[in-house]
Amino acid sequence: MTQWRVGEKKHAGSEVRVAIDIGSTVVKVASVASDGELLGQEFYPRDFDAGIARQVESIVNGSGFSDEDVLICSSANGGLRVGIVCLTEHFSGATLRNQVLLAGANPAFVRGLNDHTGNLDQVDILIVGGGIDCAEGAPLEQRLRRFDASKYRFSALAYAGNRHYADLFLELFPQATVIVNPLSEGLPGKSTSVFEAIRRAYLDDLVHKQGIGDLRKSLSKTIRPTPEVVNRGFQRIAFNCSKIEALGPCMLLDIGGATTDLHYTTDIIREDTEEKALPGSSVARYVFTDLGIAASRDSTLLQLRSHPRLYDLLSMIAEDDGIREMYQALREGKFEPSPRLLSYACLFLALDRFANCTTPGLPSADLSKVAQILLTGGAAQILDVSVASRVVDLFVGGQGNPRILIDHSYRIWIDGMTWSALR
């Protein structure tokens, strides 16, 4: 790729900006013209001795660009875990979950206020909400009074429901924070209050845990969560505002070490699926927190070993005649899979769960409607288009022929970083 010259701020009459992505192991730096042209990229291994703030400031200082020309996102902390307790799981729960996802956080569970079993999975934030803003909300009031916070494990508690009962919630839980009700204007949900609150909390969490708070303020104030940035990039493609052409209904899988993020256009969702996309939304996101090639390696491998179609997958990706031996060794836990095999496993397992509605909170998709599948993320870089197509064909089976595109240049996150049409 053409290297960009340090200090070169103009390209063919257009301004140039620098986009930086702080990952867990690599810092990506791209030079982008205002018309979206990618001028060059460089990759730097994380310098854990120097610290992320010093390393990023050194990169910016050496570029010749001012802080105002620099855009930063980070995935280094893996995302906040958010629990949701709501009046109705299919209305208020869907709205809250969608805003949590789009803000770059990971919903751990959605529970109804009438479910008194609770959930003891540790979450960073527990959000309680539901109902439109109206003075008469007896069902919500009754359920809030019976809500037992001790049935949940959380670091912070927030209320995002009918505003007329915010004082009651604070009376019951003085340590809670109140967020503007996202359903204040009605069931479709228009407010982005939860999105903004989660994004701020995400960045506060990121700052404290990763040392990014040591960045000078002129840089740290611009940071966005990488999952949010990738979703913006995907929306840019879906809305035909990117140099990546949208061929029709599409989906994106961002395969990494800890998670595999699914972004999709809602027109591929089956009409008979129990889980529904949020009304009025054209793009949605789901995060598989148990699919990845490094931090989530063990859970990925466990699912792969026990999958009834393991032999089919190996037949699609194996490069030699030892498929039966590999299959047996995997089943028995005596085979050490390569990162390449684990990456295909993440693709395979995510498609399987998306197509067969086996994951709570994830709708079922008709993959034969998909015209295009985009693959991005660090783990996707070692995939091959022809092999990935064969894996996809296990679920499409001749009823469709989606085009596979692997984002080797990380074009999608750059599109998300530089797009000003959203928020």
TORKOL-4160 file (C-alpha; in steps of 0.2 Angstrom, whole numbers, padded with zeros to 4 digits, m for minus):
423
<pt num="1" X="0000" Y="0000" Z="0000"/>
<pt num="2" X="0006" Y="0018" Z="m0004"/>
<pt num="3" X="0014" Y="0025" Z="0011"/>
<pt num="4" X="0009" Y="0043" Z="0016"/>
<pt num="5" X="0022" Y="0056" Z="0020"/>
<pt num="6" X="0023" Y="0063" Z="0037"/>
<pt num="7" X="0016" Y="0080" Z="0038"/>
<pt num="8" X="0007" Y="0079" Z="0022"/>
<pt num="9" X="m0010" Y="0087" Z="0026"/>
<pt num="10" X="m0017" Y="0089" Z="0009"/>
<pt num="11" X="m0020" Y="0077" Z="m0005"/>
<pt num="12" X="m0027" Y="0082" Z="m0022"/>
<pt num="13" X="m0035" Y="0098" Z="m0014"/>
<pt num="14" X="m0043" Y="0089" Z="0000"/>
<pt num="15" X="m0039" Y="0088" Z="0019"/>
<pt num="16" X="m0031" Y="0073" Z="0026"/>
<pt num="17" X="m0035" Y="0065" Z="0043"/>
<pt num="18" X="m0027" Y="0052" Z="0053"/>
<pt num="19" X="m0037" Y="0037" Z="0060"/>
<pt num="20" X="m0030" Y="0027" Z="0075"/>
<pt num="21" X="m0037" Y="0011" Z="0081"/>
<pt num="22" X="m0030" Y="0005" Z="0098"/>
<pt num="23" X="m0032" Y="m0014" Z="0099"/>
<pt num="24" X="m0026" Y="m0027" Z="0112"/>
<pt num="25" X="m0010" Y="m0031" Z="0103"/>
<pt num="26" X="m0009" Y="m0019" Z="0088"/>
<pt num="27" X="m0011" Y="0000" Z="0085"/>
<pt num="28" X="m0018" Y="0003" Z="0067"/>
<pt num="29" X="m0014" Y="0020" Z="0059"/>
<pt num="30" X="m0022" Y="0026" Z="0043"/>
<pt num="31" X="m0021" Y="0041" Z="0033"/>
<pt num="32" X="m0038" Y="0046" Z="0025"/>
<pt num="33" X="m0043" Y="0060" Z="0013"/>
<pt num="34" X="m0059" Y="0070" Z="0016"/>
<pt num="35" X="m0066" Y="0061" Z="0001"/>
<pt num="36" X="m0064" Y="0044" Z="0009"/>
<pt num="37" X="m0048" Y="0039" Z="m0001"/>
<pt num="38" X="m0037" Y="0028" Z="0010"/>
<pt num="39" X="m0019" Y="0035" Z="0007"/>
<pt num="40" X="m0009" Y="0023" Z="0018"/>
<pt num="41" X="m0009" Y="0012" Z="0033"/>
<pt num="42" X="0004" Y="0007" Z="0046"/>
<pt num="43" X="0003" Y="m0006" Z="0060"/>
<pt num="44" X="0013" Y="m0004" Z="0077"/>
<pt num="45" X="0014" Y="m0018" Z="0090"/>
<pt num="46" X="0008" Y="m0012" Z="0107"/>
<pt num="47" X="0022" Y="m0006" Z="0117"/>
<pt num="48" X="0017" Y="m0011" Z="0134"/>
<pt num="49" X="0033" Y="m0005" Z="0142"/>
<pt num="50" X="0030" Y="0013" Z="0136"/>
<pt num="51" X="0011" Y="0012" Z="0139"/>
<pt num="52" X="m0003" Y="0016" Z="0127"/>
<pt num="53" X="m0004" Y="0034" Z="0130"/>
<pt num="54" X="0014" Y="0038" Z="0127"/>
<pt num="55" X="0014" Y="0026" Z="0112"/>
<pt num="56" X="m0001" Y="0035" Z="0104"/>
<pt num="57" X="0005" Y="0052" Z="0108"/>
<pt num="58" X="0022" Y="0048" Z="0100"/>
<pt num="59" X="0014" Y="0042" Z="0084"/>
<pt num="60" X="0003" Y="0058" Z="0083"/>
<pt num="61" X="0018" Y="0069" Z="0087"/>
<pt num="62" X="0028" Y="0061" Z="0073"/>
<pt num="63" X="0015" Y="0062" Z="0060"/>
<pt num="64" X="0015" Y="0081" Z="0059"/>
<pt num="65" X="m0004" Y="0082" Z="0061"/>
<pt num="66" X="m0012" Y="0092" Z="0074"/>
<pt num="67" X="m0023" Y="0083" Z="0087"/>
<pt num="68" X="m0039" Y="0090" Z="0079"/>
<pt num="69" X="m0034" Y="0080" Z="0063"/>
<pt num="70" X="m0034" Y="0064" Z="0073"/>
<pt num="71" X="m0048" Y="0052" Z="0076"/>
<pt num="72" X="m0046" Y="0037" Z="0088"/>
<pt num="73" X="m0056" Y="0022" Z="0093"/>
<pt num="74" X="m0052" Y="0007" Z="0104"/>
<pt num="75" X="m0057" Y="m0011" Z="0107"/>
<pt num="76" X="m0043" Y="m0014" Z="0120"/>
<pt num="77" X="m0055" Y="m0017" Z="0134"/>
<pt num="78" X="m0066" Y="m0029" Z="0126"/>
<pt num="79" X="m0082" Y="m0020" Z="0129"/>
<pt num="80" X="m0093" Y="m0017" Z="0144"/>
<pt num="81" X="m0105" Y="m0031" Z="0150"/>
<pt num="82" X="m0123" Y="m0024" Z="0153"/>
<pt num="83" X="m0138" Y="m0033" Z="0161"/>
<pt num="84" X="m0155" Y="m0027" Z="0157"/>
<pt num="85" X="m0171" Y="m0029" Z="0167"/>
<pt num="86" X="m0187" Y="m0022" Z="0159"/>
<pt num="87" X="m0205" Y="m0021" Z="0159"/>
<pt num="88" X="m0207" Y="m0031" Z="0143"/>
<pt num="89" X="m0193" Y="m0040" Z="0135"/>
<pt num="90" X="m0200" Y="m0038" Z="0117"/>
<pt num="91" X="m0203" Y="m0019" Z="0118"/>
<pt num="92" X="m0193" Y="m0010" Z="0131"/>
<pt num="93" X="m0180" Y="m0024" Z="0132"/>
<pt num="94" X="m0177" Y="m0024" Z="0113"/>
<pt num="95" X="m0175" Y="m0005" Z="0113"/>
<pt num="96" X="m0163" Y="m0005" Z="0128"/>
<pt num="97" X="m0153" Y="m0020" Z="0121"/>
<pt num="98" X="m0152" Y="m0012" Z="0104"/>
<pt num="99" X="m0145" Y="0005" Z="0111"/>
<pt num="100" X="m0132" Y="m0005" Z="0122"/>
<pt num="101" X="m0126" Y="m0015" Z="0106"/>
<pt num="102" X="m0124" Y="0001" Z="0095"/>
<pt num="103" X="m0115" Y="0010" Z="0109"/>
<pt num="104" X="m0102" Y="m0004" Z="0108"/>
<pt num="105" X="m0106" Y="m0014" Z="0124"/>
<pt num="106" X="m0111" Y="m0032" Z="0126"/>
<pt num="107" X="m0128" Y="m0036" Z="0133"/>
<pt num="108" X="m0126" Y="m0051" Z="0145"/>
<pt num="109" X="m0144" Y="m0054" Z="0148"/>
<pt num="110" X="m0162" Y="m0047" Z="0147"/>
<pt num="111" X="m0174" Y="m0051" Z="0161"/>
<pt num="112" X="m0192" Y="m0046" Z="0164"/>
<pt num="113" X="m0196" Y="m0037" Z="0180"/>
<pt num="114" X="m0209" Y="m0051" Z="0184"/>
<pt num="115" X="m0194" Y="m0063" Z="0183"/>
<pt num="116" X="m0189" Y="m0065" Z="0201"/>
<pt num="117" X="m0175" Y="m0078" Z="0198"/>
<pt num="118" X="m0162" Y="m0064" Z="0194"/>
<pt num="119" X="m0145" Y="m0067" Z="0186"/>
<pt num="120" X="m0129" Y="m0068" Z="0196"/>
<pt num="121" X="m0118" Y="m0066" Z="0181"/>
<pt num="122" X="m0106" Y="m0051" Z="0185"/>
<pt num="123" X="m0110" Y="m0036" Z="0174"/>
<pt num="124" X="m0103" Y="m0018" Z="0174"/>
<pt num="125" X="m0120" Y="m0010" Z="0173"/>
<pt num="126" X="m0137" Y="m0016" Z="0177"/>
<pt num="127" X="m0151" Y="m0005" Z="0168"/>
<pt num="128" X="m0169" Y="m0006" Z="0174"/>
<pt num="129" X="m0182" Y="0001" Z="0163"/>
<pt num="130" X="m0198" Y="0000" Z="0154"/>
<pt num="131" X="m0214" Y="0010" Z="0149"/>
<pt num="132" X="m0218" Y="0026" Z="0140"/>
<pt num="133" X="m0218" Y="0042" Z="0150"/>
<pt num="134" X="m0236" Y="0043" Z="0158"/>
<pt num="135" X="m0242" Y="0046" Z="0175"/>
<pt num="136" X="m0253" Y="0031" Z="0176"/>
<pt num="137" X="m0241" Y="0016" Z="0176"/>
<pt num="138" X="m0247" Y="0005" Z="0190"/>
<pt num="139" X="m0239" Y="m0012" Z="0183"/>
<pt num="140" X="m0222" Y="m0004" Z="0182"/>
<pt num="141" X="m0224" Y="0004" Z="0199"/>
<pt num="142" X="m0229" Y="m0013" Z="0207"/>
<pt num="143" X="m0214" Y="m0022" Z="0199"/>
<pt num="144" X="m0202" Y="m0009" Z="0203"/>
<pt num="145" X="m0207" Y="m0010" Z="0222"/>
<pt num="146" X="m0204" Y="m0029" Z="0221"/>
<pt num="147" X="m0188" Y="m0028" Z="0211"/>
<pt num="148" X="m0174" Y="m0036" Z="0221"/>
<pt num="149" X="m0157" Y="m0030" Z="0216"/>
<pt num="150" X="m0148" Y="m0043" Z="0227"/>
<pt num="151" X="m0153" Y="m0056" Z="0214"/>
<pt num="152" X="m0140" Y="m0047" Z="0202"/>
<pt num="153" X="m0122" Y="m0044" Z="0203"/>
<pt num="154" X="m0117" Y="m0027" Z="0196"/>
<pt num="155" X="m0104" Y="m0012" Z="0198"/>
<pt num="156" X="m0117" Y="0001" Z="0193"/>
<pt num="157" X="m0136" Y="0003" Z="0193"/>
<pt num="158" X="m0146" Y="0014" Z="0181"/>
<pt num="159" X="m0164" Y="0017" Z="0178"/>
<pt num="160" X="m0170" Y="0021" Z="0161"/>
<pt num="161" X="m0189" Y="0019" Z="0162"/>
<pt num="162" X="m0205" Y="0029" Z="0164"/>
<pt num="163" X="m0199" Y="0046" Z="0170"/>
<pt num="164" X="m0213" Y="0048" Z="0182"/>
<pt num="165" X="m0206" Y="0033" Z="0193"/>
<pt num="166" X="m0188" Y="0039" Z="0193"/>
<pt num="167" X="m0190" Y="0047" Z="0210"/>
<pt num="168" X="m0197" Y="0030" Z="0216"/>
<pt num="169" X="m0182" Y="0021" Z="0210"/>
<pt num="170" X="m0170" Y="0033" Z="0218"/>
<pt num="171" X="m0180" Y="0031" Z="0234"/>
<pt num="172" X="m0178" Y="0012" Z="0233"/>
<pt num="173" X="m0160" Y="0013" Z="0226"/>
<pt num="174" X="m0151" Y="0029" Z="0231"/>
<pt num="175" X="m0135" Y="0024" Z="0223"/>
<pt num="176" X="m0143" Y="0022" Z="0205"/>
<pt num="177" X="m0141" Y="0034" Z="0191"/>
<pt num="178" X="m0156" Y="0040" Z="0180"/>
<pt num="179" X="m0155" Y="0040" Z="0161"/>
<pt num="180" X="m0168" Y="0048" Z="0150"/>
<pt num="181" X="m0182" Y="0035" Z="0145"/>
<pt num="182" X="m0178" Y="0029" Z="0127"/>
<pt num="183" X="m0197" Y="0025" Z="0125"/>
<pt num="184" X="m0202" Y="0043" Z="0131"/>
<pt num="185" X="m0210" Y="0046" Z="0113"/>
<pt num="186" X="m0218" Y="0029" Z="0112"/>
<pt num="187" X="m0214" Y="0011" Z="0109"/>
<pt num="188" X="m0204" Y="0013" Z="0093"/>
<pt num="189" X="m0191" Y="0022" Z="0103"/>
<pt num="190" X="m0182" Y="0038" Z="0097"/>
<pt num="191" X="m0171" Y="0044" Z="0111"/>
<pt num="192" X="m0153" Y="0039" Z="0111"/>
<pt num="193" X="m0150" Y="0043" Z="0129"/>
<pt num="194" X="m0145" Y="0025" Z="0134"/>
<pt num="195" X="m0133" Y="0024" Z="0119"/>
<pt num="196" X="m0125" Y="0040" Z="0125"/>
<pt num="197" X="m0124" Y="0035" Z="0143"/>
<pt num="198" X="m0117" Y="0018" Z="0139"/>
<pt num="199" X="m0104" Y="0025" Z="0127"/>
<pt num="200" X="m0098" Y="0037" Z="0141"/>
<pt num="201" X="m0097" Y="0023" Z="0153"/>
<pt num="202" X="m0088" Y="0012" Z="0140"/>
<pt num="203" X="m0075" Y="0026" Z="0138"/>
<pt num="204" X="m0074" Y="0029" Z="0157"/>
<pt num="205" X="m0071" Y="0010" Z="0159"/>
<pt num="206" X="m0058" Y="0010" Z="0145"/>
<pt num="207" X="m0049" Y="0025" Z="0152"/>
<pt num="208" X="m0047" Y="0018" Z="0169"/>
<pt num="209" X="m0042" Y="0000" Z="0164"/>
<pt num="210" X="m0031" Y="0004" Z="0149"/>
<pt num="211" X="m0022" Y="0020" Z="0154"/>
<pt num="212" X="m0030" Y="0029" Z="0139"/>
<pt num="213" X="m0035" Y="0042" Z="0152"/>
<pt num="214" X="m0016" Y="0048" Z="0152"/>
<pt num="215" X="m0018" Y="0054" Z="0134"/>
<pt num="216" X="m0019" Y="0073" Z="0133"/>
<pt num="217" X="m0037" Y="0079" Z="0133"/>
<pt num="218" X="m0036" Y="0085" Z="0115"/>
<pt num="219" X="m0034" Y="0067" Z="0110"/>
<pt num="220" X="m0044" Y="0057" Z="0123"/>
<pt num="221" X="m0060" Y="0067" Z="0120"/>
<pt num="222" X="m0062" Y="0060" Z="0102"/>
<pt num="223" X="m0061" Y="0041" Z="0107"/>
<pt num="224" X="m0075" Y="0030" Z="0101"/>
<pt num="225" X="m0078" Y="0011" Z="0105"/>
<pt num="226" X="m0072" Y="0001" Z="0090"/>
<pt num="227" X="m0088" Y="m0010" Z="0090"/>
<pt num="228" X="m0098" Y="0006" Z="0087"/>
<pt num="229" X="m0086" Y="0012" Z="0074"/>
<pt num="230" X="m0088" Y="m0005" Z="0064"/>
<pt num="231" X="m0107" Y="m0003" Z="0065"/>
<pt num="232" X="m0106" Y="0014" Z="0058"/>
<pt num="233" X="m0095" Y="0008" Z="0044"/>
<pt num="234" X="m0107" Y="m0006" Z="0041"/>
<pt num="235" X="m0122" Y="0006" Z="0040"/>
<pt num="236" X="m0112" Y="0017" Z="0028"/>
<pt num="237" X="m0110" Y="0002" Z="0017"/>
<pt num="238" X="m0129" Y="m0003" Z="0019"/>
<pt num="239" X="m0134" Y="0015" Z="0015"/>
<pt num="240" X="m0123" Y="0016" Z="m0001"/>
<pt num="241" X="m0112" Y="0029" Z="0007"/>
<pt num="242" X="m0096" Y="0019" Z="0005"/>
<pt num="243" X="m0083" Y="0014" Z="m0008"/>
<pt num="244" X="m0088" Y="m0004" Z="m0003"/>
<pt num="245" X="m0103" Y="m0007" Z="m0014"/>
<pt num="246" X="m0118" Y="m0014" Z="m0006"/>
<pt num="247" X="m0125" Y="m0028" Z="m0017"/>
<pt num="248" X="m0141" Y="m0031" Z="m0007"/>
<pt num="249" X="m0146" Y="m0038" Z="0010"/>
<pt num="250" X="m0129" Y="m0041" Z="0019"/>
<pt num="251" X="m0121" Y="m0045" Z="0035"/>
<pt num="252" X="m0104" Y="m0043" Z="0043"/>
<pt num="253" X="m0094" Y="m0053" Z="0055"/>
<pt num="254" X="m0080" Y="m0045" Z="0065"/>
<pt num="255" X="m0069" Y="m0060" Z="0071"/>
<pt num="256" X="m0057" Y="m0056" Z="0085"/>
<pt num="257" X="m0048" Y="m0064" Z="0099"/>
<pt num="258" X="m0062" Y="m0062" Z="0112"/>
<pt num="259" X="m0078" Y="m0060" Z="0103"/>
<pt num="260" X="m0086" Y="m0062" Z="0086"/>
<pt num="261" X="m0097" Y="m0047" Z="0082"/>
<pt num="262" X="m0112" Y="m0049" Z="0070"/>
<pt num="263" X="m0119" Y="m0034" Z="0060"/>
<pt num="264" X="m0134" Y="m0037" Z="0048"/>
<pt num="265" X="m0147" Y="m0028" Z="0039"/>
<pt num="266" X="m0164" Y="m0033" Z="0046"/>
<pt num="267" X="m0172" Y="m0038" Z="0030"/>
<pt num="268" X="m0164" Y="m0055" Z="0031"/>
<pt num="269" X="m0173" Y="m0059" Z="0047"/>
<pt num="270" X="m0186" Y="m0073" Z="0046"/>
<pt num="271" X="m0204" Y="m0067" Z="0048"/>
<pt num="272" X="m0208" Y="m0082" Z="0059"/>
<pt num="273" X="m0193" Y="m0080" Z="0071"/>
<pt num="274" X="m0198" Y="m0077" Z="0089"/>
<pt num="275" X="m0185" Y="m0064" Z="0092"/>
<pt num="276" X="m0188" Y="m0048" Z="0082"/>
<pt num="277" X="m0178" Y="m0034" Z="0076"/>
<pt num="278" X="m0182" Y="m0017" Z="0084"/>
<pt num="279" X="m0196" Y="m0009" Z="0075"/>
<pt num="280" X="m0190" Y="0004" Z="0062"/>
<pt num="281" X="m0172" Y="m0002" Z="0063"/>
<pt num="282" X="m0163" Y="m0007" Z="0046"/>
<pt num="283" X="m0147" Y="m0012" Z="0054"/>
<pt num="284" X="m0144" Y="m0022" Z="0070"/>
<pt num="285" X="m0129" Y="m0030" Z="0080"/>
<pt num="286" X="m0126" Y="m0045" Z="0090"/>
<pt num="287" X="m0110" Y="m0050" Z="0099"/>
<pt num="288" X="m0105" Y="m0068" Z="0102"/>
<pt num="289" X="m0095" Y="m0066" Z="0118"/>
<pt num="290" X="m0090" Y="m0085" Z="0118"/>
<pt num="291" X="m0083" Y="m0085" Z="0100"/>
<pt num="292" X="m0065" Y="m0079" Z="0097"/>
<pt num="293" X="m0048" Y="m0087" Z="0093"/>
<pt num="294" X="m0038" Y="m0081" Z="0109"/>
<pt num="295" X="m0047" Y="m0076" Z="0124"/>
<pt num="296" X="m0062" Y="m0086" Z="0119"/>
<pt num="297" X="m0052" Y="m0100" Z="0112"/>
<pt num="298" X="m0058" Y="m0113" Z="0124"/>
<pt num="299" X="m0077" Y="m0110" Z="0122"/>
<pt num="300" X="m0075" Y="m0109" Z="0103"/>
<pt num="301" X="m0066" Y="m0126" Z="0103"/>
<pt num="302" X="m0078" Y="m0134" Z="0115"/>
<pt num="303" X="m0093" Y="m0129" Z="0104"/>
<pt num="304" X="m0083" Y="m0135" Z="0088"/>
<pt num="305" X="m0079" Y="m0152" Z="0096"/>
<pt num="306" X="m0097" Y="m0156" Z="0100"/>
<pt num="307" X="m0105" Y="m0149" Z="0084"/>
<pt num="308" X="m0115" Y="m0162" Z="0074"/>
<pt num="309" X="m0108" Y="m0155" Z="0058"/>
<pt num="310" X="m0090" Y="m0154" Z="0063"/>
<pt num="311" X="m0085" Y="m0167" Z="0049"/>
<pt num="312" X="m0094" Y="m0156" Z="0036"/>
<pt num="313" X="m0084" Y="m0141" Z="0041"/>
<pt num="314" X="m0067" Y="m0150" Z="0041"/>
<pt num="315" X="m0072" Y="m0156" Z="0024"/>
<pt num="316" X="m0074" Y="m0138" Z="0018"/>
<pt num="317" X="m0057" Y="m0132" Z="0025"/>
<pt num="318" X="m0045" Y="m0146" Z="0027"/>
<pt num="319" X="m0030" Y="m0146" Z="0014"/>
<pt num="320" X="m0025" Y="m0164" Z="0015"/>
<pt num="321" X="m0033" Y="m0181" Z="0016"/>
<pt num="322" X="m0032" Y="m0183" Z="0035"/>
<pt num="323" X="m0049" Y="m0177" Z="0038"/>
<pt num="324" X="m0055" Y="m0192" Z="0048"/>
<pt num="325" X="m0040" Y="m0192" Z="0059"/>
<pt num="326" X="m0042" Y="m0174" Z="0062"/>
<pt num="327" X="m0060" Y="m0176" Z="0066"/>
<pt num="328" X="m0057" Y="m0190" Z="0078"/>
<pt num="329" X="m0043" Y="m0181" Z="0087"/>
<pt num="330" X="m0054" Y="m0165" Z="0089"/>
<pt num="331" X="m0068" Y="m0175" Z="0096"/>
<pt num="332" X="m0057" Y="m0183" Z="0108"/>
<pt num="333" X="m0048" Y="m0167" Z="0113"/>
<pt num="334" X="m0031" Y="m0172" Z="0107"/>
<pt num="335" X="m0030" Y="m0160" Z="0092"/>
<pt num="336" X="m0022" Y="m0143" Z="0094"/>
<pt num="337" X="m0031" Y="m0132" Z="0081"/>
<pt num="338" X="m0022" Y="m0118" Z="0072"/>
<pt num="339" X="m0028" Y="m0100" Z="0073"/>
<pt num="340" X="m0034" Y="m0102" Z="0055"/>
<pt num="341" X="m0045" Y="m0117" Z="0060"/>
<pt num="342" X="m0052" Y="m0107" Z="0074"/>
<pt num="343" X="m0056" Y="m0092" Z="0063"/>
<pt num="344" X="m0066" Y="m0103" Z="0052"/>
<pt num="345" X="m0074" Y="m0111" Z="0067"/>
<pt num="346" X="m0080" Y="m0094" Z="0073"/>
<pt num="347" X="m0087" Y="m0090" Z="0055"/>
<pt num="348" X="m0096" Y="m0108" Z="0055"/>
<pt num="349" X="m0103" Y="m0107" Z="0073"/>
<pt num="350" X="m0109" Y="m0089" Z="0071"/>
<pt num="351" X="m0118" Y="m0093" Z="0055"/>
<pt num="352" X="m0126" Y="m0109" Z="0062"/>
<pt num="353" X="m0133" Y="m0099" Z="0077"/>
<pt num="354" X="m0139" Y="m0085" Z="0067"/>
<pt num="355" X="m0148" Y="m0097" Z="0054"/>
<pt num="356" X="m0155" Y="m0109" Z="0067"/>
<pt num="357" X="m0161" Y="m0097" Z="0081"/>
<pt num="358" X="m0151" Y="m0106" Z="0095"/>
<pt num="359" X="m0146" Y="m0091" Z="0104"/>
<pt num="360" X="m0157" Y="m0080" Z="0116"/>
<pt num="361" X="m0159" Y="m0062" Z="0110"/>
<pt num="362" X="m0153" Y="m0067" Z="0092"/>
<pt num="363" X="m0167" Y="m0068" Z="0078"/>
<pt num="364" X="m0166" Y="m0082" Z="0065"/>
<pt num="365" X="m0160" Y="m0077" Z="0048"/>
<pt num="366" X="m0164" Y="m0083" Z="0031"/>
<pt num="367" X="m0146" Y="m0084" Z="0024"/>
<pt num="368" X="m0153" Y="m0087" Z="0007"/>
<pt num="369" X="m0158" Y="m0069" Z="0006"/>
<pt num="370" X="m0140" Y="m0063" Z="0010"/>
<pt num="371" X="m0132" Y="m0055" Z="m0006"/>
<pt num="372" X="m0115" Y="m0051" Z="0003"/>
<pt num="373" X="m0105" Y="m0057" Z="0018"/>
<pt num="374" X="m0091" Y="m0045" Z="0024"/>
<pt num="375" X="m0077" Y="m0052" Z="0035"/>
<pt num="376" X="m0066" Y="m0041" Z="0045"/>
<pt num="377" X="m0056" Y="m0041" Z="0061"/>
<pt num="378" X="m0039" Y="m0047" Z="0065"/>
<pt num="379" X="m0044" Y="m0066" Z="0064"/>
<pt num="380" X="m0052" Y="m0063" Z="0047"/>
<pt num="381" X="m0036" Y="m0058" Z="0039"/>
<pt num="382" X="m0030" Y="m0076" Z="0038"/>
<pt num="383" X="m0046" Y="m0083" Z="0030"/>
<pt num="384" X="m0047" Y="m0087" Z="0011"/>
<pt num="385" X="m0062" Y="m0081" Z="0001"/>
<pt num="386" X="m0065" Y="m0098" Z="m0008"/>
<pt num="387" X="m0064" Y="m0108" Z="0008"/>
<pt num="388" X="m0075" Y="m0096" Z="0017"/>
<pt num="389" X="m0088" Y="m0097" Z="0003"/>
<pt num="390" X="m0088" Y="m0116" Z="0005"/>
<pt num="391" X="m0092" Y="m0114" Z="0023"/>
<pt num="392" X="m0106" Y="m0102" Z="0020"/>
<pt num="393" X="m0113" Y="m0114" Z="0007"/>
<pt num="394" X="m0116" Y="m0127" Z="0021"/>
<pt num="395" X="m0130" Y="m0115" Z="0026"/>
<pt num="396" X="m0136" Y="m0109" Z="0010"/>
<pt num="397" X="m0135" Y="m0125" Z="0000"/>
<pt num="398" X="m0138" Y="m0119" Z="m0017"/>
<pt num="399" X="m0152" Y="m0107" Z="m0013"/>
<pt num="400" X="m0141" Y="m0092" Z="m0013"/>
<pt num="401" X="m0124" Y="m0087" Z="m0018"/>
<pt num="402" X="m0118" Y="m0073" Z="m0007"/>
<pt num="403" X="m0102" Y="m0063" Z="m0012"/>
<pt num="404" X="m0089" Y="m0065" Z="0001"/>
<pt num="405" X="m0078" Y="m0050" Z="0004"/>
<pt num="406" X="m0063" Y="m0050" Z="0017"/>
<pt num="407" X="m0058" Y="m0033" Z="0023"/>
<pt num="408" X="m0040" Y="m0034" Z="0022"/>
<pt num="409" X="m0037" Y="m0015" Z="0022"/>
<pt num="410" X="m0048" Y="m0012" Z="0037"/>
<pt num="411" X="m0058" Y="m0001" Z="0026"/>
<pt num="412" X="m0074" Y="m0004" Z="0036"/>
<pt num="413" X="m0068" Y="0004" Z="0053"/>
<pt num="414" X="m0060" Y="0018" Z="0043"/>
<pt num="415" X="m0077" Y="0022" Z="0035"/>
<pt num="416" X="m0085" Y="0021" Z="0052"/>
<pt num="417" X="m0072" Y="0033" Z="0060"/>
<pt num="418" X="m0073" Y="0046" Z="0046"/>
<pt num="419" X="m0092" Y="0046" Z="0043"/>
<pt num="420" X="m0101" Y="0061" Z="0050"/>
<pt num="421" X="m0118" Y="0057" Z="0044"/>
<pt num="422" X="m0123" Y="0048" Z="0060"/>
<pt num="423" X="m0124" Y="0055" Z="0078"/>
